[in-house]
Amino acid sequence: MRIQAKNSRRFSQMTSIFPCLLLAGCLIPALPTQAADAAAKPKPDVLVFSNGDTLTGKLDHEAGGSISFASDNAGSVDVPWAKLKELHTEGTYAVIQTGTPVGRKMANADIPIGTISIEGDTLTVNTKDGARQIPVKNIAYVVDQATFEKNVYKKQGLTEGITGAISAGVSTVSSTQNSVSINTAVVLARAVPPVAWMPPRQRTLLNFNNSYGKVTQPNTPTVKTSILNAGIEQDQYLSPRFYLLGQAACSHNYSQGLDLQQLYGGGAGYTAIKNDIQELDVTGIIDYTKQSFSATDTTAAYTNNLVGSSFGDNYIRKFPKKIVFTEIAAFLPAWNSPSDYSANVALGASFPVVKNFGFSLGLIDNYLNNPPPGFKGNSVQFTMALTYAISH
């Protein structure tokens, strides 16, 4: 009996100690790991304003004389050089000076890469070969090393570099009159390379917009609206501002009696204005256009085959709060039938609301100088829709 009681006490002591040993066994290996994780966590970048205020976070990039900084407390902020006193980074960045070319798969020896610090009007790049000082006024872009190497040394994927927006809106009425109105739009652009600090090589532009509406009422003819425009353009740059282009487009406008218009052409374009705020491209194209018109009470269906030109522009302007204004216009004279000229203009503005979602306003004006009898030459449509922005 004594032996059993003694063994019982020993067993009780061992069972009470065992959980402690198990807990210690779990914690002891974890301590070095936690310490290693703390050591591996990079220190934040530090930004000091000219008034002495300090922000910690991470430098994103610099372009157009303004630093984009992701702050731990204030979110993403853009700071002009004039308001900056000091900047110290832990990560490595490539500093591209004004007039310095950045080539694909080139050595790019004139572009220093390393941690950077700014004091006053001088930026210091701490490279593996030593410190290099650059006047702030000479800096065009500051890009993190991973982004720099990806765009310079790796092949761009098919889905990389795509920007644009998808919009959709609908309106219905059900009463004595029943009506429905639907409008959709897709505007996409793919640039190669996808960054502004490398000279452009190629660009693909795609646009599509469609407006459909129908109003019905008992004992009354149905009123219908159907307008569709679509186009694709491929640009090949010969220099940073001059490019050759090929274009194909089609249109349908029930309100003008136009069953289908097809346009195929090629020409050249020039970027007249390009900076971080706005860009203006002007184009000249030689084209072939085929127009098919509906039959009317007095006119049979007919087709026009036109050889002519297209002179146009494409303008984009960025405003504060990420508001973007766009304008596209073209004048299309027909050399073999001068009276069959046409013109079109599209204006748009997008307003962000939350993340990639926002709303847009649009105005599209299509003009035909020689529509079928009974149809107006001018067709104007106004749209308002929800928008999803696409960015690379």
Secondary structure, DSSP 4 states (H G I P E B T S, - for coil): -HHHHHHHHHHHHHHHHHHHHHHHHHHHHHHHHHHHHHHHSPPPEEEEETTS-EEEEEEEEEETTEEEEEETTTEEEEEEGGGEEEEE-SS-EEEEETT----TTS--TTS-EEEEEEETTEEEEEETTEEEEEEGGGEEEEEEHHHHHHHHHSPPPTTTTEEEEEEEEEEEEESSSEEEEEEEEEEEEEEESSSTTS---EEEEEEEEEEEEEEEETTEEEEEEEEEEEEEEEEEESSSSEEEEEEEEEEEEGGGTEEEEEEEEEEEEEEEEESSSEEEEEEEEEEEEEEEE---SSS--EEEEEEEEEEEEEEEEEEGGGEEEEEEEEEE-BSSSGGG-EEEEEEEEEEEEETTEEEEEEEEEEEESSPPTTS-SEEEEEEEEEEEEE--
